[in-house]
Amino acid sequence: KEAGKAMDKAGYSKNKKATTYLNLNKYQEALNTEPSLLLKIVKKAYKNDDSKDILEWQTPSSASSKISNQLKLEKAIINYDVDTLTGQLSFEQNGDVLLRMGKAFNDHDDTQDASTAQTKLVAINKDKGDYLKALMTLKSANKSVDDNQKKLDDANKIDDKDSSKGDKVKEAKSNLENAKKDQSTAQKKVDQLQKKVGD
């Protein structure tokens, strides 16, 4: 409150006042001051690993219904409200929001909707679309490593009297090594694109 009064006294515009709050990580105050900066405020919260805070945010009464709906969508992304996300997927045009939606789909093994978000994202922002694709590839590679590790563990459990054990263990080891190479390549691509998009 004191900071707000001081900024009013200094003649700060709403935008400058909201940006000052944002620089102090006072997200709700920034949103209350200038609701139109919602996406900028959300981006900063994610950057600071404060995305869970978004669940508690409220739009001020002065906010448009578009801003209120956008905040509902951001909360749906965090809570993985799949109905809301899939319902909004075809309408969303903001690259940052589409990336967050795509990551949520990918994190919850919804490859079809993640792929839809990725295709749409490439048309809006190629780097972000490529980044989402790299995240999807990494998720798949991680799963492949886990699956191949399990197959190796199973092969090692085969009775030593079974003449096929040696070949099955060799095959499982080879497949696991290949999966780990793919995983490493996928991780490097994610790291490279992550820097490029500033995620």
C-alpha positions in Angstrom: 0.0 0.0 0.0 2.8 2.4 0.9 4.6 1.7 -2.4 1.3 2.3 -4.3 0.8 5.6 -2.6 4.4 6.7 -3.3 4.0 5.8 -7.0 0.7 7.7 -7.2 2.4 10.7 -5.6 5.2 10.4 -8.1 2.7 10.4 -11.0 3.4 6.9 -12.2 1.2 5.7 -15.1 -0.8 2.5 -14.5 1.6 0.6 -16.8 4.7 1.9 -15.0 3.2 1.2 -11.6 2.3 -2.4 -12.7 5.8 -2.9 -14.1 7.3 -1.8 -10.8 5.1 -4.2 -8.9 6.1 -6.9 -11.4 9.8 -6.2 -10.8 9.2 -6.8 -7.1 7.4 -10.0 -7.9 4.1 -8.6 -6.5 2.0 -10.4 -9.2 -1.5 -9.7 -7.8 -0.7 -6.0 -7.2 0.6 -5.8 -10.8 -2.6 -7.5 -12.1 -4.8 -5.3 -10.0 -3.1 -2.2 -11.3 -3.0 -3.2 -15.0 -5.0 -6.3 -15.9 -4.0 -6.0 -19.6 -0.5 -7.1 -18.6 -1.7 -10.5 -17.5 0.4 -12.6 -20.0 3.5 -10.6 -19.1 2.8 -11.2 -15.4 2.2 -14.9 -16.0 5.5 -15.2 -17.9 7.4 -13.6 -15.1 5.8 -15.9 -12.5 6.9 -18.9 -14.6 10.4 -17.5 -15.0 10.6 -17.2 -11.2 9.2 -20.7 -10.6 6.1 -19.1 -9.0 3.6 -20.6 -11.5 1.6 -22.2 -8.6 0.9 -18.7 -7.3 -1.3 -18.1 -10.4 -3.9 -20.4 -8.9 -4.6 -17.8 -6.2 -4.7 -14.8 -8.5 -7.9 -12.9 -9.1 -8.8 -10.5 -11.8 -9.9 -7.1 -10.6 -13.5 -6.0 -11.4 -12.0 -3.6 -13.9 -10.6 -6.4 -16.0 -12.3 -7.4 -19.3 -14.0 -10.8 -19.7 -11.1 -11.6 -22.1 -8.6 -11.1 -19.3 -10.7 -13.1 -16.8 -11.0 -16.0 -19.3 -7.3 -15.9 -20.0 -6.6 -16.2 -16.3 -9.0 -19.1 -16.1 -7.1 -20.8 -18.9 -3.7 -20.2 -17.2 -5.2 -21.9 -14.0 -6.5 -24.8 -16.2 -2.9 -25.2 -17.6 -1.5 -25.5 -14.1 -4.3 -27.9 -12.8 -4.3 -29.7 -16.1 -8.1 -29.2 -16.7 -8.1 -31.2 -19.9 -11.6 -30.2 -20.9 -10.8 -26.5 -20.7 -7.5 -27.0 -22.5 -8.8 -29.0 -25.4 -11.7 -26.6 -25.7 -9.4 -23.6 -26.0 -6.7 -25.3 -28.1 -8.2 -24.4 -31.5 -8.8 -20.8 -30.5 -5.5 -19.9 -28.8 -3.2 -17.7 -30.9 -0.5 -16.6 -28.3 2.7 -18.5 -28.7 3.6 -18.5 -25.0 0.2 -19.8 -24.0 0.3 -22.5 -26.7 3.7 -23.6 -25.5 2.4 -23.8 -21.9 -0.6 -25.8 -23.1 1.5 -28.1 -25.2 3.9 -28.7 -22.3 0.9 -29.6 -20.1 -0.4 -32.0 -22.6 3.1 -33.5 -23.0 3.6 -33.8 -19.3 0.4 -35.7 -19.0 1.1 -38.1 -21.9 -1.5 -36.6 -24.1 0.5 -36.9 -27.3 -2.3 -36.1 -29.7 -3.2 -32.8 -28.1 0.5 -31.9 -27.6 1.0 -32.6 -31.3 -1.9 -30.4 -32.2 -0.5 -27.6 -30.1 2.9 -28.1 -31.6 1.7 -27.9 -35.2 -0.3 -24.8 -34.4 2.7 -23.3 -32.5 5.1 -23.8 -35.4 2.9 -21.6 -37.6 2.9 -18.8 -34.9 6.5 -19.1 -33.6 8.8 -21.7 -35.3 11.4 -21.7 -32.5 8.8 -22.3 -29.8 7.2 -25.0 -32.0 10.5 -26.7 -32.4 11.1 -26.5 -28.7 7.8 -28.2 -27.9 8.6 -30.9 -30.5 12.0 -31.4 -28.8 10.3 -31.7 -25.4 7.9 -34.3 -26.9 10.8 -36.2 -28.4 12.7 -36.1 -25.1 9.6 -37.5 -23.2 9.4 -40.3 -25.7 13.1 -41.0 -25.4 12.9 -41.1 -21.6 10.0 -43.6 -21.8 12.1 -45.7 -24.3 15.0 -45.8 -21.8 12.7 -46.9 -19.0 11.1 -49.5 -21.2 14.5 -50.9 -22.4 15.9 -50.9 -18.8 12.9 -53.0 -17.7 13.5 -55.4 -20.6 17.1 -55.7 -19.6 16.1 -56.4 -16.0 13.7 -59.0 -17.2 16.3 -60.6 -19.4 18.7 -60.8 -16.5 16.1 -62.6 -14.5 15.8 -65.4 -17.0 17.0 -68.7 -15.6 20.7 -69.3 -16.3 19.8 -72.8 -17.6 17.8 -71.1 -20.5 20.1 -71.1 -23.5 18.5 -68.0 -24.9 19.4 -65.8 -21.9 22.7 -64.6 -23.2 21.3 -63.5 -26.5 18.3 -61.8 -24.8 20.6 -59.9 -22.4 22.9 -58.8 -25.2 19.9 -57.6 -27.3 18.4 -55.8 -24.3 21.8 -54.1 -23.5 22.2 -53.0 -27.1 18.6 -51.6 -27.2 19.2 -49.8 -23.9 22.4 -48.2 -25.2 20.7 -47.0 -28.3 17.8 -45.6 -26.3 20.2 -43.7 -24.1 22.0 -42.2 -27.1 18.6 -41.1 -28.4 17.8 -39.6 -25.0 21.1 -37.8 -24.9 20.6 -36.3 -28.4 17.0 -35.3 -27.4 18.2 -33.6 -24.2 20.9 -31.6 -26.1 18.2 -30.4 -28.5 15.9 -29.4 -25.7 18.7 -27.5 -23.9 19.7 -25.7 -27.2 16.2 -24.7 -28.0 15.4 -23.8 -24.4 18.0 -21.1 -24.5 16.8 -19.9 -27.9 13.2 -19.4 -26.7 14.1 -18.2 -23.2 12.0 -20.8 -21.4 
